[in-house]
Amino acid sequence: MMTVTPEAQRLRDFYAMKPNARIVQEEFGFYSLERWKREGYVTDDTDLSALFGFDASAKCGLGQLGWCEAAFDPGFTEEILEDRGEHELVRDWAGRHVLYFKNRRNGFMPEYVDHPVKDWETWERDVKWRIDPATASRYADLDARMADAKAKAAKGFVMSQGLVGGYMYLRSLVGPEGILYMVYDEPELVHDMMQTWLALADAVIAKHQAHVALDELFLAEDICYKGGALISPDMMRAFLFPYYQELIKNVKRRQKDDRHMFLHIDTDGDCRKVIPLYGELGMDVMSPFEGASDCDVVAIRQQHPELRMRGGFDKRIMAEGKEAIDREIERIMPFMTARGGYMPTCDHGVPEEVSFENYMYYREKMKAF
């Protein structure tokens, strides 16, 4: 018997697009914590959920399929390849050559210098075998994870299967420029990489579905930048959509009941032109709608009234001050909450330009909803 927790009900109200429902109180993430620690507002032991009034999590992420990179097992051995004074060139666990500040790996965007797949030889020698669904270690903790998932499902938690999307996967293997050449120069290689993506995703999700039904398939895609999509609609339909369609069909066929499985696409940048494209696949949810890329959640909701939306609060406005925060809340929240299906968060991780005082003010205002 399912006993739905209040937090789970609020999350399910979001997916149901219940008008005027109490919003889910959560945040996308933080890049501001080091500043706030230096200024004495938080410590490593601070309970951010209690401090900012976030809801307890009501989503169970089933994972095991990567996010910004492929789900390698094993990964590449990390190694410092070159000392460049203030910087060091590192081979990361995903096989990329990455330029970091020396002895610092987080809190900034590194420079990706090289990627592991150049051709058929490097794909088969260095990469493909790391994405084998038959690797036993992938399932070593399956029983424990599924016991936890079933316990959470009994409380009404949303069962969300996250995975690296096809474009994000190809970009991590070949690079954003390299994949644009490869779809013309070696299309069969791209298809082989996507067939390998599909085989792993289908096998792992089938293991999970033997224990729980899925509420959401959540693809980390990052297929857009400030100017729009990074690949063309024709490329999406040729090299991504057939594999998405096959996976979605298989997942729906295996479901234990007739619940709707929501398709959630996550992409930074200006997503407006790809919304209709992912609509062809049945997309229900999108995030995070970056203001700096002209993704106005009010305007997008008017154009796509059935799209559930997470994100959309402009990080630059958070940094600007209380009056600007008030104006943006008044512009967005009454309209969006009246229609349901909106979960406000910063449109990416809260940057260090946002003062603790401004963020706390934003959070107190959001609690009213």
C-alpha positions as CSV (number, residue, x, y, z in Angstrom):
1,M,0.0,0.0,0.0
2,M,1.3,3.5,-0.9
3,T,1.4,6.2,1.8
4,V,2.4,9.3,0.0
5,T,4.5,11.8,1.9
6,P,3.6,15.5,1.7
7,E,6.9,16.2,-0.2
8,A,6.1,13.4,-2.7
9,Q,2.5,14.8,-3.1
10,R,3.9,18.2,-3.9
11,L,6.3,16.7,-6.5
12,R,3.5,14.7,-8.0
13,D,1.3,17.9,-8.1
14,F,4.1,19.4,-10.2
15,Y,4.0,16.6,-12.8
16,A,0.1,16.7,-12.7
17,M,0.2,20.5,-13.4
18,K,-2.1,21.1,-10.5
19,P,-3.1,24.8,-10.6
20,N,-2.2,26.9,-7.6
21,A,-0.5,24.0,-5.9
22,R,2.2,24.6,-3.2
23,I,5.4,24.7,-5.2
24,V,8.3,22.3,-4.6
25,Q,11.0,24.2,-2.7
26,E,14.4,23.2,-4.0
27,E,17.4,24.5,-5.8
28,F,19.3,23.6,-9.0
29,G,22.7,23.8,-7.2
30,F,25.3,26.2,-5.9
31,Y,28.6,27.7,-7.1
32,S,28.4,30.3,-4.3
33,L,29.2,28.3,-1.3
34,E,32.9,29.0,-1.1
35,R,32.1,32.8,-1.0
36,W,29.5,32.3,1.6
37,K,31.9,30.2,3.7
38,R,34.6,32.9,3.5
39,E,32.0,35.4,4.6
40,G,31.0,33.2,7.6
41,Y,27.4,32.5,6.6
42,V,27.7,28.8,6.1
43,T,30.2,26.0,7.0
44,D,30.9,22.5,5.6
45,D,28.4,21.3,8.3
46,T,25.5,23.6,7.5
47,D,22.3,22.0,6.7
48,L,21.3,23.9,3.6
49,S,17.9,22.4,3.4
50,A,17.0,23.6,6.8
51,L,18.7,27.0,6.3
52,F,16.9,27.7,3.0
53,G,13.6,25.9,3.7
54,F,13.9,23.3,1.0
55,D,11.6,20.3,0.9
56,A,12.9,16.8,1.6
57,S,13.7,15.0,-1.6
58,A,10.8,13.0,-3.0
59,K,12.6,11.8,-6.1
60,C,14.5,8.5,-6.3
61,G,17.2,8.7,-9.0
62,L,17.9,5.2,-10.3
63,G,21.1,6.3,-12.0
64,Q,23.9,4.0,-13.3
65,L,23.8,5.4,-16.8
66,G,26.0,8.5,-16.6
67,W,25.0,12.1,-16.8
68,C,27.5,14.5,-18.4
69,E,29.6,11.6,-19.7
70,A,29.1,8.0,-20.6
71,A,28.7,5.4,-17.9
72,F,32.1,3.8,-18.3
73,D,32.9,0.7,-16.3
74,P,35.8,0.9,-15.8
75,G,36.7,4.5,-16.4
76,F,40.0,5.7,-17.7
77,T,42.9,6.1,-15.3
78,E,43.2,9.7,-14.3
79,E,46.7,11.1,-15.0
80,I,48.4,14.5,-15.1
81,L,49.8,14.6,-18.6
82,E,51.6,18.0,-18.5
83,D,52.6,20.7,-16.1
84,R,51.8,24.1,-17.6
85,G,52.8,26.4,-14.7
86,E,49.5,27.7,-13.3
87,H,47.6,25.0,-15.2
88,E,47.9,21.2,-15.7
89,L,46.7,19.0,-18.5
90,V,44.9,16.0,-17.1
91,R,43.4,12.9,-18.6
92,D,40.1,12.6,-16.7
93,W,38.1,9.4,-16.0
94,A,36.1,9.9,-19.2
95,G,39.3,9.9,-21.3
96,R,39.3,13.6,-22.2
97,H,42.4,15.8,-21.9
98,V,41.3,18.7,-19.7
99,L,43.1,21.9,-18.8
100,Y,42.6,22.7,-15.1
101,F,44.0,25.3,-12.7
102,K,46.7,23.4,-10.9
103,N,45.3,21.4,-7.9
104,R,41.8,22.7,-8.6
105,R,39.1,20.7,-10.3
106,N,35.8,22.4,-9.5
107,G,34.1,25.8,-9.4
108,F,35.0,26.9,-13.0
109,M,34.6,25.7,-16.6
110,P,37.7,23.8,-17.6
111,E,39.1,23.7,-21.2
112,Y,38.6,20.4,-23.0
113,V,41.6,19.9,-25.2
114,D,41.0,16.5,-26.6
115,H,38.5,13.6,-26.6
116,P,39.0,9.8,-26.7
117,V,37.2,8.9,-29.9
118,K,38.9,9.9,-33.2
119,D,38.0,7.0,-35.4
120,W,36.9,3.4,-35.5
121,E,40.3,2.3,-34.0
122,T,40.1,4.5,-30.9
123,W,36.4,3.8,-30.4
124,E,36.9,0.0,-30.4
125,R,40.3,-0.1,-28.7
126,D,39.8,2.5,-26.0
127,V,36.1,3.1,-25.4
128,K,33.5,0.7,-26.6
129,W,34.3,-2.1,-24.2
130,R,33.9,0.3,-21.3
131,I,30.2,0.6,-22.1
132,D,29.4,-3.1,-22.1
133,P,26.1,-3.9,-20.5
134,A,27.3,-7.4,-19.5
135,T,30.0,-6.0,-17.2
136,A,29.1,-7.7,-13.9
137,S,30.3,-4.8,-11.7
138,R,27.6,-2.6,-13.0
139,Y,25.1,-4.6,-11.0
140,A,27.1,-5.4,-7.9
141,D,24.9,-3.2,-5.6
142,L,21.6,-3.7,-7.6
143,D,19.8,-5.6,-4.8
144,A,20.5,-2.9,-2.2
145,R,19.7,0.0,-4.6
146,M,16.4,-1.6,-5.6
147,A,15.4,-2.4,-2.0
148,D,15.9,1.3,-1.3
149,A,13.9,2.3,-4.5
150,K,11.0,0.0,-3.5
151,A,10.8,1.5,0.0
152,K,10.7,5.0,-1.5
153,A,8.2,4.0,-4.1
154,A,5.9,2.9,-1.2
155,K,6.0,6.5,0.0
156,G,5.0,7.9,-3.3
157,F,8.5,9.0,-4.4
158,V,8.9,9.7,-8.1
159,M,11.0,7.0,-9.7
160,S,13.3,8.9,-12.1
161,Q,15.7,7.1,-14.4
162,G,18.4,9.6,-15.3
163,L,20.9,9.0,-18.1
164,V,23.3,10.8,-20.3
165,G,21.5,11.9,-23.4
166,G,22.7,10.9,-26.9
167,Y,24.1,14.3,-27.8
168,M,25.8,14.8,-24.4
169,Y,27.3,11.3,-24.8
170,L,28.6,11.9,-28.3
171,R,30.0,15.2,-27.3
172,S,31.9,13.7,-24.4
173,L,33.4,11.0,-26.6
174,V,34.2,13.1,-29.7
175,G,33.9,16.8,-28.7
176,P,31.4,19.4,-29.8
177,E,33.3,20.2,-33.0
178,G,34.4,16.7,-33.7
179,I,30.9,15.3,-33.8
180,L,29.9,17.8,-36.4
181,Y,32.5,16.5,-38.8
182,M,32.0,12.9,-37.8
183,V,28.3,12.8,-38.8
184,Y,29.4,13.6,-42.3
185,D,32.8,11.8,-42.5
186,E,32.0,8.6,-40.4
187,P,28.2,8.4,-40.0
188,E,28.3,4.6,-39.5
189,L,30.7,5.1,-36.6
190,V,28.3,7.6,-35.0
191,H,25.5,5.1,-35.4
192,D,27.6,2.4,-33.8
193,M,28.3,4.6,-30.8
194,M,24.6,5.3,-30.5
195,Q,23.7,1.6,-30.8
196,T,26.1,1.0,-27.9
197,W,24.4,3.8,-25.9
198,L,21.0,2.2,-26.5
199,A,22.2,-1.3,-25.6
200,L,23.6,-0.2,-22.3
201,A,20.6,2.1,-21.4
202,D,18.1,-0.6,-22.3
203,A,19.8,-3.4,-20.3
204,V,20.3,-1.3,-17.2
205,I,16.8,0.1,-17.2
206,A,15.3,-3.4,-17.7
207,K,17.1,-4.5,-14.5
208,H,15.5,-1.5,-12.7
209,Q,12.1,-2.1,-14.1
210,A,12.1,-5.6,-12.8
211,H,11.7,-4.0,-9.4
212,V,9.9,-0.7,-9.9
213,A,7.9,1.2,-12.4
214,L,9.3,4.4,-13.8
215,D,7.7,7.8,-13.5
216,E,10.3,9.6,-15.5
217,L,13.0,9.2,-18.1
218,F,15.4,12.1,-17.5
219,L,18.0,12.8,-20.3
220,A,20.9,15.1,-19.6
221,E,21.3,16.5,-23.1
222,D,22.9,20.0,-23.1
223,I,22.3,20.3,-26.8
224,C,22.0,24.1,-26.9
225,Y,24.2,27.1,-26.3
226,K,23.3,30.8,-26.2
227,G,22.7,30.9,-29.9
228,G,20.5,27.9,-30.1
229,A,21.0,24.2,-30.9
230,L,24.6,22.9,-31.4
231,I,23.5,20.4,-34.1
232,S,20.8,20.7,-36.8
233,P,17.3,19.3,-36.6
234,D,18.2,16.9,-39.4
235,M,21.1,15.6,-37.4
236,M,18.9,15.1,-34.3
237,R,16.4,13.1,-36.3
238,A,19.0,11.0,-38.0
239,F,21.5,10.3,-35.2
240,L,19.5,10.7,-31.9
241,F,15.8,10.2,-32.3
242,P,15.7,6.6,-33.7
243,Y,17.6,5.5,-30.5
244,Y,15.4,7.5,-28.2
245,Q,12.3,6.2,-29.8
246,E,13.5,2.6,-29.5
247,L,14.4,3.1,-25.8
248,I,11.1,4.8,-25.0
249,K,9.2,2.1,-26.7
250,N,11.0,-0.7,-24.8
251,V,10.7,1.1,-21.4
252,K,7.0,1.6,-21.9
253,R,6.5,-2.0,-22.9
254,R,8.1,-3.2,-19.7
255,Q,6.2,-1.0,-17.3
256,K,4.5,-2.8,-14.5
257,D,1.3,-0.6,-14.7
258,D,-0.3,2.0,-16.9
259,R,1.1,5.1,-15.3
260,H,2.3,7.9,-17.6
261,M,6.1,7.9,-17.9
262,F,7.3,11.5,-18.2
263,L,10.1,12.4,-20.6
264,H,12.3,15.1,-19.1
265,I,15.0,16.9,-21.2
266,D,17.7,18.9,-19.6
267,T,19.6,21.4,-21.7
268,D,21.4,24.6,-21.0
269,G,21.4,27.5,-23.5
270,D,18.6,28.7,-25.8
271,C,16.2,25.7,-25.9
272,R,13.3,27.4,-27.6
273,K,13.8,26.0,-31.1
274,V,14.3,22.4,-29.9
275,I,11.1,22.3,-27.8
276,P,9.0,21.3,-30.8
277,L,11.6,18.8,-31.9
278,Y,11.6,17.0,-28.5
279,G,7.9,17.3,-28.6
280,E,8.0,14.8,-31.5
281,L,9.3,12.3,-28.9
282,G,6.6,13.2,-26.4
283,M,8.7,15.4,-24.1
284,D,6.7,16.4,-21.0
285,V,9.3,18.3,-18.8
286,M,12.2,20.6,-19.5
287,S,14.9,22.4,-17.5
288,P,16.6,24.8,-16.6
289,F,15.6,27.7,-19.0
290,E,18.6,30.1,-18.8
291,G,17.6,33.8,-18.7
292,A,20.9,34.8,-20.3
293,S,19.9,32.7,-23.3
294,D,16.5,34.5,-23.6
295,C,14.6,31.6,-22.2
296,D,11.7,33.4,-20.5
297,V,9.6,30.8,-18.7
298,V,6.4,33.0,-19.0
299,A,6.7,33.4,-22.7
300,I,7.6,29.7,-23.2
301,R,4.6,28.6,-21.1
302,Q,2.3,30.8,-23.2
303,Q,3.7,29.0,-26.3
304,H,3.8,25.5,-24.8
305,P,1.0,25.4,-22.1
306,E,1.4,21.6,-21.5
307,L,5.2,21.7,-20.9
308,R,6.3,21.2,-17.2
309,M,9.2,23.6,-16.5
310,R,11.9,23.6,-13.8
311,G,14.4,26.5,-13.4
312,G,14.0,29.8,-15.1
313,F,14.9,32.3,-12.3
314,D,17.7,34.4,-13.8
315,K,20.9,34.2,-11.8
316,R,21.8,37.8,-12.9
317,I,18.6,39.1,-11.3
318,M,19.4,37.2,-8.1
319,A,22.8,39.0,-8.0
320,E,21.2,42.4,-8.8
321,G,19.3,43.0,-5.5
322,K,16.1,42.8,-3.6
323,E,14.0,45.2,-5.8
324,A,15.0,43.3,-8.9
325,I,14.2,40.0,-7.2
326,D,10.8,41.3,-6.2
327,R,10.0,42.4,-9.8
328,E,11.0,39.1,-11.2
329,I,9.0,37.1,-8.7
330,E,5.9,39.2,-9.3
331,R,6.4,38.8,-13.1
332,I,6.8,35.0,-13.0
333,M,5.2,33.4,-10.0
334,P,1.5,34.4,-10.1
335,F,1.3,33.5,-13.7
336,M,3.1,30.2,-13.5
337,T,1.6,28.9,-10.2
338,A,-1.9,29.6,-11.4
339,R,-1.3,27.2,-14.3
340,G,0.7,24.6,-12.4
341,G,3.6,22.5,-13.5
342,Y,6.3,25.0,-12.6
343,M,9.2,24.4,-10.2
344,P,11.3,27.6,-9.8
345,T,15.0,27.3,-9.2
346,C,18.0,29.4,-10.3
347,D,18.5,28.9,-14.0
348,H,21.7,27.0,-13.2
349,G,23.9,26.7,-10.1
350,V,23.7,29.9,-8.0
351,P,26.9,31.8,-8.9
352,E,29.3,33.4,-6.4
353,E,28.1,36.8,-7.6
354,V,24.9,36.2,-5.7
355,S,25.3,37.5,-2.1
356,F,24.0,35.4,0.8
357,E,21.7,38.3,1.7
358,N,20.2,38.3,-1.7
359,Y,19.7,34.6,-1.9
360,M,18.2,34.4,1.5
361,Y,15.8,37.2,0.5
362,Y,14.8,35.2,-2.6
363,R,14.2,32.1,-0.6
364,E,12.0,33.9,2.0
365,K,9.9,35.3,-0.8
366,M,9.6,31.9,-2.5
367,K,8.4,30.3,0.7
368,A,5.2,32.3,0.3
369,F,4.3,30.1,-2.7
